[in-house]
Amino acid sequence: MDSDETKVVLAKKLHADKSLGIDDVCNTLRISRSTFYRYVRL
């Protein structure tokens, strides 16, 4: 699994955890909001 796939999986898990905001997830994974939304849609 490459790092992008790992980030996609992590983004989905962190997004499912409603205690974290989108900005927190983006900062943790070092991705932009647009990338976050693209990952969550996959």
N, C-alpha and C positions, 0 to 999 in steps of 0.2 A: 504494500500500500504506500503510495507516495504521499508527500506532505499535503498536497491539495486535497486528496481524498480524506486524510486525517482531519483536516480543518473543516471539511464539509460535515463529517460525522460529529465533530465537537460542536460546530455551530448549531446543528440540529438539537443536540443534547442540551446545550446551554439555553437555547431558545425555549425548549420545553420546560426548563426550570424558570418559572415565572418570577422568581425572586431577583433575577438579574435583568437589567435593562439592556436594550440593544446596544447602547454606547459601551456598556461594560463588556459585552460579548465581543464587540469590534476591537476594543482596546486589548482585551486578553489575547485574541487571535491575531492581532495586528493586521486587520483587514478593514476595508472601508464599508460604509453602510450599504452601498450598492452591491458590493461583493457578498456581504452577509445575506441580503435578500436573494441574490442569485443562488447562493448555496442552499438556502432554506427551501427554495422552489424545486431543487433537484430531486 
